[in-house]
Amino acid sequence: MTIALASNDGAVGTPVGRKMLEVRNVHKHFGSVVALDGVSISVEEGKVAAIVGDNGAGKSTLVKILTGVHQPTSGEIFFDGRPATLRSPDDARRIGVETLFQDLALVDDLTIWQNLFLGRELTWGGPLSITRKRAMAAQARTMLAGLQINIPSINARVRQLSGGQRQAVAISRAVGWNAKLTIMDEPTAALGVRERLEVEGLIDRLRQQGRTFLLISHNFDQVMRLSNEIWIMRNGHVVGHRRTSETSGEELVALITGAKS
């Protein structure tokens, strides 16, 4: 199966240069250990920005700051043009940041629609809340149809799905709640070639719809296929920024290893 990805020059109808996320001169210290040392990056609305770097470069620490798990020692974060203080993952979700981690955080014995509404269940009010199962199932069906997700049945349990289908459900849950920015940490690391291409096709369709992504990946081929711009990190610093159309995997490797400054 071959999926042709559209040009990654930009999303239709998206204002050029509008920043959804800006990280300005962020430092993070753990005691005497400096994990981030003056990191500044930005993500344009309707684009896919990627962060690449070797283990220990500071990528995970930065993601944890952007998702409210850690707070920066100093520096500023702006989201959709406004200063953002993220003291918890709930704070991040509240302003429109959703995160897709490698473990997906899906519950195998729950159905697809139950996973989509996990932690966001619709209920009738009152002292004895009643879960609105039919409403959630119907909304889940609409959500998946709108994202063009090929799932046999929303009543299927997650353990019955293929790796690519599981990933598609996780992405749907992340973007389906009107997320302004979806952070994806190695989104296809555990998938085979066919499933990886299916998931990349989904991400590309969502970008063409104007969705905004921050992609963390060791897969340079994937980064070159999906991203519009790339931030390169090494030893807690940003050591390079490239438009994807103006760089190559070889240059990225040189920047990551320090062979090119």
N, C-alpha and C positions, 0 to 999 in steps of 0.2 A: 504494500500500500504506500503510495506517495502522496504527500500533502504539500502543495505549493503555497508557500507563505507570501502574503502580499508585501509590497515594498514597505520598508520600515522608515521611510522618510517622515511620516507623520500621520496622525489620525484625521479623518475627514471632519471639518467644521471646528477644529480645535484651535483656539488662539495661539499663535506661535510665541513661545517664550514665557507664557504664564507659569509661574512656579507654584506647584502644589505643595512641595516640601523644600525648606531651606534649613540646612544645618550650618551654623556659623561658629567657627573656632571652638569646637567642643573638645574639652579635656575630660578624661576619666582616670582617676587614680584609685588603686586598691592598695592602701597603705603606701609603701615605697614603690610599688609597681605602677608604671605608667602604661595603661592599656590604650588610651587615645591621647594624642598630643597635637591639639589644634586642628581637628578634622573639620573641613567645610565641604559640603556637597549640596546639590540641589536636584530636584526631579521635576520636569516639566509636565504639566497637565496633559493627559491623553497620550503619554509616551511610556516606553519601557526604559528605565535606567538600570544599569547593571553595576554591581560592585564585584570586583575580582581581587584576589590576593591569596597568598600562601596561608597555611595554618599559622595562627598567631599574629596575623596582620592587623586584627582589630575589628574584623567584619562582624563577628558574633556580638561583641560588646556594643558596637554601634546599633545593631538590630535590637538588642535588649533595651537600649536607651530609647529608641524610637517606639518601642512597644510598651514602655512604662515599667519594665522589670527593674532596670537600673536608672538612677538619676545622674546626670552629668555633674562632674566636680565643678566645671565652669563652662561657659558658652551659652549659645542661644539656639532655640529651635522655633521655626516659624512654619505654620501649617495653614495653607490656603490664605496666605497673606497676614495671618495673625500670630502673635506670640503664643507658644504652646508649652504648658507645664504638665508633664506626664508623670504622675506619681504612682500609677498602677496601670495594668492592662485595660481595666475598665475605662480609665481616662482616655487611653488611645482609641478604643472602640467608640467612645462617645463622640470624638471629633471626626471619626470616619477612617481610622486606620485598622485594617484587618491583616492578620498574619497567617501564612500557611507554612508550617514547619514540616520537616522531613517525616515525622511520625504521623502526620495528618490529623491526629486526635479524633479519629472516628471510632465509634463503638460497634464492634462486629455484630453483636446480637440485636442491634436496633435496626429498624428499616431505614431506607434512604430518607424518607420524609422526616422521621424522628431525628436523624442525625442533622438534617438541615436546620431543625428548630431546637437543637440541643442547647439548653440555657436561655432560649428565647421563646419558650412555649406560650401559645395563645391560651388564655383562660377566661372563663366567665368570672366576674368579680364576686365579692362576698366573702364571708368568713370561711366557707368551704369552696375553694376554687375548683372549677371543673375544666379539665383540659378540652379544648375545642379541636378534636382530632380531625373531623371532616374538613374544617376550615384550613387546618395546617396541611393536610394532604392535598387539598385543592390548590393552595398557594404554592406548595412545593412543585406540583405538576406544571403550573404556570411559569414558575421560576426556571425550571429546567428546560421547558420548551423555548422560553425567550432567549436562553443561552445556547440553544441548539445542542443540548447534551443528549447523546444517544444512550438512554438507560431503559432496560426492558420493562421495568415496573417500579414505581416509587414505593411499592410495598415489599420489594425484595430486600432481604437483609444484606448488610454491607459485606459479610463474610462470603456471600455468593458472587461478589463482583470481581472482575479482573483488576489488575493493578492500575491500568489506565482509567477504568471506570471509577475506582476508588479515588484516584487523584482528581478526576473531573467533579466528583461529588464534593470533595474538599475545597476545590477552587470555587465551585458554585456557592458553597456556604460562605466563603470569604467575600466574594463580590456581590452576592445576592442581596445583601442588606444595605445596598446603596453606599458601599465603601468608596471613599474618595481616593484612597491609596491602599493597594494590596501589596504586602511584602511577601515574597516567595523565597524561601531558603532551600536551595537545591531541590526544586519541584519535581524533577524526573530522575533523581539519582538511582532509584531502585527499579526503574522500568526497563523493559526491553526496547528494541529499536522501534517497532511498530507502535507500541503504547506511548513511547516518548513523542513520536511524531504526532500522534492524535492529541496529546496534551498540548504540545506546542501549537498545533492548529487552533485549539480552543483559546489559548492565550493570545494568539495573533488576532483572532476574530474579536475578542474582547477589546483589544487595543484599537482596532478599527472602529469600534463602537464608542471610543473616547475614554475607555478605562485607563487608569494610571497604575503602573507597577514599578516596584523596586525589586530587582532580581539579584539574588546572591547565588553564584554558580561557579564551580570549578571547570565546567564544560565550556571551553572557549568557542567551540563550533556552535553550541546553543546560544551563547551570548551574542555571537556575530549574527545569527539568524534572527533573534528576537528583539534585540535592544536597539535603541536609538542613540544612546550615549553610554559611555563606560567610565567609571571611576576606579582607579587602580590604587590599592592600599599596600603598604609595607611597613611593618614595625610601628603600627599605631599612627602612621601618617598617610595622607593622600599624596601620592607621588606622581600622579598623572590623571588627566581627564581628556578623553577622546570622543569625538563623534564616531559612531561605529562605521560609517561609510568612509572614514578617512584613516582607518587603522587596520591592523592585521593581527592574527593570533601570534605571529612571531614578535611583533612589537610589544604586545601585552606581556608575553613571557619575559622579554628583556626588561621591561619596567618592573615587573614583579620581583625578578631576581636581582635587580640592581645593575644589570649589564648596560642599561641605558637610563640616563638621568633626565 
